[in-house]
Amino acid sequence: MSYIQQAPQQFYVQPLVQPVQYQPVQLQVPPMMTAQQVPQQAPVKTESHVSTALLYAFGYIFPVVWIFQLFLIFNPAPQTKLWGYRALSALLMYLVIIFVVLFSIALSEDIYCWNTRTRETQTKQFYCEICDYATDSIDDMENHVMAYHANVCSLCGKTLKTDKLLDIHISEKHDNYFAVKATQIPSYQCFDNSCDKVFLTPSDRFSHMERYHHWAPMAITALQNAL
């Protein structure tokens, strides 16, 4: 017989902490996504103020980039097309500024010329009856007439610079016997006022003018043609 008797059930001590019961959790792993199924994030459009400022500066200062601006406009990229339109607006503004400046300069020149012409017309009091010369001084008019209209041929109306040239012109161009006389005696006078020499042919006179009076050949030829 055992001395240890089994204690009644009501005397058992209940544990203070209940044991934790773990329940199995099933993890749901999503299937792998293909490249077509991965959502693409839209790119964020960022605009640089420096690039915009440079673009406007090129549009205003350097018209050479007009071709580049047209390339930007016809480019399919939206942002590039926007830059192209901005550059085009800068180009139009540049042309407007150039037009306004040129128009202002032309208008000011026209006004200046009109004022100058009006002032000259109002101040001129003496007008030449033969040519368009006008002056406000009677001395200038007398000098003009003596220099340009005093030696006028009465037969043809040609004006010569000196009295001697007028005499040479009348004798060589309007004297019917000059050609016959020139073949017998020297008749071609020197053009210089201080020289009284005459020559048998125009070539002799030409050589004399060039050698002794140091006239330029072109001046001698022009004077002979002007007689």
TORKOL-4160 file (C-alpha; in steps of 0.2 Angstrom, whole numbers, padded with zeros to 4 digits, m for minus):
227
<pt num="1" X="0000" Y="0000" Z="0000"/>
<pt num="2" X="0007" Y="0017" Z="m0005"/>
<pt num="3" X="0008" Y="0031" Z="0008"/>
<pt num="4" X="0006" Y="0044" Z="m0006"/>
<pt num="5" X="m0012" Y="0046" Z="m0011"/>
<pt num="6" X="m0017" Y="0055" Z="m0026"/>
<pt num="7" X="m0023" Y="0072" Z="m0022"/>
<pt num="8" X="m0040" Y="0077" Z="m0027"/>
<pt num="9" X="m0042" Y="0086" Z="m0044"/>
<pt num="10" X="m0048" Y="0102" Z="m0036"/>
<pt num="11" X="m0031" Y="0105" Z="m0028"/>
<pt num="12" X="m0021" Y="0106" Z="m0044"/>
<pt num="13" X="m0013" Y="0123" Z="m0047"/>
<pt num="14" X="m0018" Y="0131" Z="m0064"/>
<pt num="15" X="m0003" Y="0139" Z="m0073"/>
<pt num="16" X="m0003" Y="0158" Z="m0073"/>
<pt num="17" X="0002" Y="0160" Z="m0091"/>
<pt num="18" X="m0008" Y="0152" Z="m0105"/>
<pt num="19" X="0003" Y="0144" Z="m0118"/>
<pt num="20" X="0004" Y="0153" Z="m0135"/>
<pt num="21" X="m0004" Y="0143" Z="m0149"/>
<pt num="22" X="0005" Y="0147" Z="m0165"/>
<pt num="23" X="m0006" Y="0146" Z="m0181"/>
<pt num="24" X="0003" Y="0143" Z="m0197"/>
<pt num="25" X="0001" Y="0158" Z="m0210"/>
<pt num="26" X="0002" Y="0155" Z="m0228"/>
<pt num="27" X="0012" Y="0168" Z="m0238"/>
<pt num="28" X="0004" Y="0173" Z="m0254"/>
<pt num="29" X="0018" Y="0178" Z="m0266"/>
<pt num="30" X="0012" Y="0187" Z="m0282"/>
<pt num="31" X="0017" Y="0180" Z="m0298"/>
<pt num="32" X="0032" Y="0188" Z="m0308"/>
<pt num="33" X="0027" Y="0202" Z="m0319"/>
<pt num="34" X="0033" Y="0204" Z="m0337"/>
<pt num="35" X="0041" Y="0219" Z="m0344"/>
<pt num="36" X="0025" Y="0223" Z="m0353"/>
<pt num="37" X="0015" Y="0222" Z="m0336"/>
<pt num="38" X="0026" Y="0234" Z="m0326"/>
<pt num="39" X="0018" Y="0251" Z="m0326"/>
<pt num="40" X="0029" Y="0265" Z="m0334"/>
<pt num="41" X="0031" Y="0281" Z="m0324"/>
<pt num="42" X="0028" Y="0296" Z="m0334"/>
<pt num="43" X="0044" Y="0307" Z="m0335"/>
<pt num="44" X="0044" Y="0323" Z="m0326"/>
<pt num="45" X="0046" Y="0338" Z="m0337"/>
<pt num="46" X="0059" Y="0350" Z="m0330"/>
<pt num="47" X="0062" Y="0366" Z="m0339"/>
<pt num="48" X="0078" Y="0376" Z="m0336"/>
<pt num="49" X="0077" Y="0394" Z="m0335"/>
<pt num="50" X="0095" Y="0396" Z="m0341"/>
<pt num="51" X="0092" Y="0387" Z="m0357"/>
<pt num="52" X="0076" Y="0397" Z="m0361"/>
<pt num="53" X="0086" Y="0413" Z="m0357"/>
<pt num="54" X="0100" Y="0408" Z="m0369"/>
<pt num="55" X="0087" Y="0403" Z="m0382"/>
<pt num="56" X="0080" Y="0420" Z="m0382"/>
<pt num="57" X="0097" Y="0428" Z="m0382"/>
<pt num="58" X="0102" Y="0419" Z="m0397"/>
<pt num="59" X="0085" Y="0423" Z="m0406"/>
<pt num="60" X="0088" Y="0442" Z="m0403"/>
<pt num="61" X="0107" Y="0443" Z="m0405"/>
<pt num="62" X="0112" Y="0430" Z="m0418"/>
<pt num="63" X="0100" Y="0429" Z="m0433"/>
<pt num="64" X="0112" Y="0415" Z="m0439"/>
<pt num="65" X="0102" Y="0403" Z="m0428"/>
<pt num="66" X="0086" Y="0405" Z="m0438"/>
<pt num="67" X="0089" Y="0388" Z="m0447"/>
<pt num="68" X="0091" Y="0380" Z="m0430"/>
<pt num="69" X="0075" Y="0388" Z="m0424"/>
<pt num="70" X="0066" Y="0380" Z="m0439"/>
<pt num="71" X="0073" Y="0364" Z="m0435"/>
<pt num="72" X="0067" Y="0365" Z="m0417"/>
<pt num="73" X="0049" Y="0369" Z="m0424"/>
<pt num="74" X="0048" Y="0355" Z="m0435"/>
<pt num="75" X="0056" Y="0343" Z="m0423"/>
<pt num="76" X="0043" Y="0330" Z="m0417"/>
<pt num="77" X="0048" Y="0331" Z="m0398"/>
<pt num="78" X="0035" Y="0342" Z="m0389"/>
<pt num="79" X="0048" Y="0351" Z="m0378"/>
<pt num="80" X="0059" Y="0354" Z="m0393"/>
<pt num="81" X="0044" Y="0361" Z="m0403"/>
<pt num="82" X="0040" Y="0373" Z="m0388"/>
<pt num="83" X="0058" Y="0379" Z="m0388"/>
<pt num="84" X="0057" Y="0382" Z="m0407"/>
<pt num="85" X="0041" Y="0392" Z="m0406"/>
<pt num="86" X="0048" Y="0403" Z="m0392"/>
<pt num="87" X="0064" Y="0406" Z="m0403"/>
<pt num="88" X="0052" Y="0410" Z="m0417"/>
<pt num="89" X="0043" Y="0423" Z="m0407"/>
<pt num="90" X="0060" Y="0430" Z="m0402"/>
<pt num="91" X="0065" Y="0431" Z="m0420"/>
<pt num="92" X="0049" Y="0440" Z="m0425"/>
<pt num="93" X="0052" Y="0453" Z="m0411"/>
<pt num="94" X="0070" Y="0455" Z="m0417"/>
<pt num="95" X="0063" Y="0459" Z="m0435"/>
<pt num="96" X="0050" Y="0471" Z="m0428"/>
<pt num="97" X="0064" Y="0480" Z="m0418"/>
<pt num="98" X="0075" Y="0481" Z="m0434"/>
<pt num="99" X="0061" Y="0488" Z="m0445"/>
<pt num="100" X="0056" Y="0501" Z="m0432"/>
<pt num="101" X="0075" Y="0507" Z="m0430"/>
<pt num="102" X="0077" Y="0507" Z="m0449"/>
<pt num="103" X="0061" Y="0516" Z="m0452"/>
<pt num="104" X="0065" Y="0529" Z="m0439"/>
<pt num="105" X="0082" Y="0532" Z="m0447"/>
<pt num="106" X="0075" Y="0534" Z="m0464"/>
<pt num="107" X="0061" Y="0546" Z="m0458"/>
<pt num="108" X="0073" Y="0557" Z="m0449"/>
<pt num="109" X="0084" Y="0558" Z="m0464"/>
<pt num="110" X="0070" Y="0563" Z="m0475"/>
<pt num="111" X="0065" Y="0576" Z="m0463"/>
<pt num="112" X="0082" Y="0582" Z="m0462"/>
<pt num="113" X="0084" Y="0583" Z="m0481"/>
<pt num="114" X="0067" Y="0592" Z="m0482"/>
<pt num="115" X="0072" Y="0605" Z="m0469"/>
<pt num="116" X="0089" Y="0607" Z="m0478"/>
<pt num="117" X="0081" Y="0609" Z="m0495"/>
<pt num="118" X="0068" Y="0621" Z="m0488"/>
<pt num="119" X="0082" Y="0632" Z="m0479"/>
<pt num="120" X="0093" Y="0632" Z="m0495"/>
<pt num="121" X="0078" Y="0637" Z="m0506"/>
<pt num="122" X="0073" Y="0651" Z="m0494"/>
<pt num="123" X="0091" Y="0658" Z="m0493"/>
<pt num="124" X="0095" Y="0658" Z="m0511"/>
<pt num="125" X="0091" Y="0674" Z="m0519"/>
<pt num="126" X="0101" Y="0674" Z="m0536"/>
<pt num="127" X="0098" Y="0661" Z="m0549"/>
<pt num="128" X="0108" Y="0658" Z="m0565"/>
<pt num="129" X="0098" Y="0660" Z="m0581"/>
<pt num="130" X="0108" Y="0647" Z="m0590"/>
<pt num="131" X="0111" Y="0633" Z="m0578"/>
<pt num="132" X="0103" Y="0628" Z="m0561"/>
<pt num="133" X="0116" Y="0637" Z="m0550"/>
<pt num="134" X="0109" Y="0647" Z="m0536"/>
<pt num="135" X="0117" Y="0658" Z="m0522"/>
<pt num="136" X="0113" Y="0671" Z="m0509"/>
<pt num="137" X="0128" Y="0682" Z="m0514"/>
<pt num="138" X="0129" Y="0693" Z="m0529"/>
<pt num="139" X="0148" Y="0692" Z="m0530"/>
<pt num="140" X="0147" Y="0673" Z="m0531"/>
<pt num="141" X="0135" Y="0674" Z="m0545"/>
<pt num="142" X="0146" Y="0686" Z="m0555"/>
<pt num="143" X="0161" Y="0674" Z="m0552"/>
<pt num="144" X="0150" Y="0660" Z="m0558"/>
<pt num="145" X="0145" Y="0669" Z="m0574"/>
<pt num="146" X="0163" Y="0675" Z="m0578"/>
<pt num="147" X="0170" Y="0657" Z="m0575"/>
<pt num="148" X="0157" Y="0647" Z="m0584"/>
<pt num="149" X="0146" Y="0658" Z="m0595"/>
<pt num="150" X="0156" Y="0673" Z="m0601"/>
<pt num="151" X="0165" Y="0664" Z="m0615"/>
<pt num="152" X="0150" Y="0657" Z="m0625"/>
<pt num="153" X="0150" Y="0654" Z="m0643"/>
<pt num="154" X="0137" Y="0664" Z="m0652"/>
<pt num="155" X="0136" Y="0651" Z="m0666"/>
<pt num="156" X="0134" Y="0635" Z="m0657"/>
<pt num="157" X="0131" Y="0640" Z="m0639"/>
<pt num="158" X="0146" Y="0631" Z="m0632"/>
<pt num="159" X="0154" Y="0638" Z="m0616"/>
<pt num="160" X="0173" Y="0639" Z="m0615"/>
<pt num="161" X="0183" Y="0642" Z="m0600"/>
<pt num="162" X="0194" Y="0656" Z="m0607"/>
<pt num="163" X="0194" Y="0669" Z="m0621"/>
<pt num="164" X="0208" Y="0661" Z="m0630"/>
<pt num="165" X="0199" Y="0644" Z="m0630"/>
<pt num="166" X="0184" Y="0653" Z="m0637"/>
<pt num="167" X="0194" Y="0660" Z="m0651"/>
<pt num="168" X="0202" Y="0643" Z="m0655"/>
<pt num="169" X="0185" Y="0635" Z="m0655"/>
<pt num="170" X="0178" Y="0648" Z="m0667"/>
<pt num="171" X="0193" Y="0647" Z="m0679"/>
<pt num="172" X="0194" Y="0628" Z="m0679"/>
<pt num="173" X="0176" Y="0624" Z="m0679"/>
<pt num="174" X="0167" Y="0638" Z="m0688"/>
<pt num="175" X="0180" Y="0645" Z="m0700"/>
<pt num="176" X="0177" Y="0638" Z="m0717"/>
<pt num="177" X="0195" Y="0643" Z="m0723"/>
<pt num="178" X="0204" Y="0636" Z="m0707"/>
<pt num="179" X="0207" Y="0619" Z="m0714"/>
<pt num="180" X="0214" Y="0626" Z="m0730"/>
<pt num="181" X="0225" Y="0638" Z="m0721"/>
<pt num="182" X="0231" Y="0625" Z="m0709"/>
<pt num="183" X="0239" Y="0615" Z="m0723"/>
<pt num="184" X="0250" Y="0630" Z="m0728"/>
<pt num="185" X="0254" Y="0639" Z="m0712"/>
<pt num="186" X="0254" Y="0635" Z="m0694"/>
<pt num="187" X="0237" Y="0638" Z="m0687"/>
<pt num="188" X="0234" Y="0627" Z="m0672"/>
<pt num="189" X="0237" Y="0639" Z="m0656"/>
<pt num="190" X="0243" Y="0633" Z="m0640"/>
<pt num="191" X="0230" Y="0631" Z="m0626"/>
<pt num="192" X="0240" Y="0640" Z="m0613"/>
<pt num="193" X="0235" Y="0658" Z="m0610"/>
<pt num="194" X="0253" Y="0663" Z="m0608"/>
<pt num="195" X="0260" Y="0655" Z="m0624"/>
<pt num="196" X="0258" Y="0662" Z="m0642"/>
<pt num="197" X="0265" Y="0648" Z="m0652"/>
<pt num="198" X="0256" Y="0640" Z="m0666"/>
<pt num="199" X="0258" Y="0623" Z="m0674"/>
<pt num="200" X="0255" Y="0615" Z="m0691"/>
<pt num="201" X="0246" Y="0600" Z="m0684"/>
<pt num="202" X="0236" Y="0595" Z="m0669"/>
<pt num="203" X="0249" Y="0582" Z="m0664"/>
<pt num="204" X="0263" Y="0595" Z="m0664"/>
<pt num="205" X="0252" Y="0605" Z="m0652"/>
<pt num="206" X="0249" Y="0590" Z="m0641"/>
<pt num="207" X="0268" Y="0586" Z="m0640"/>
<pt num="208" X="0271" Y="0605" Z="m0636"/>
<pt num="209" X="0258" Y="0605" Z="m0622"/>
<pt num="210" X="0264" Y="0589" Z="m0614"/>
<pt num="211" X="0283" Y="0593" Z="m0615"/>
<pt num="212" X="0284" Y="0612" Z="m0611"/>
<pt num="213" X="0268" Y="0615" Z="m0601"/>
<pt num="214" X="0268" Y="0598" Z="m0593"/>
<pt num="215" X="0249" Y="0595" Z="m0596"/>
<pt num="216" X="0243" Y="0577" Z="m0594"/>
<pt num="217" X="0239" Y="0568" Z="m0610"/>
<pt num="218" X="0221" Y="0564" Z="m0604"/>
<pt num="219" X="0218" Y="0583" Z="m0601"/>
<pt num="220" X="0225" Y="0588" Z="m0618"/>
<pt num="221" X="0214" Y="0575" Z="m0626"/>
<pt num="222" X="0198" Y="0580" Z="m0616"/>
<pt num="223" X="0201" Y="0598" Z="m0621"/>
<pt num="224" X="0203" Y="0595" Z="m0639"/>
<pt num="225" X="0187" Y="0585" Z="m0639"/>
<pt num="226" X="0178" Y="0599" Z="m0630"/>
<pt num="227" X="0182" Y="0612" Z="m0643"/>
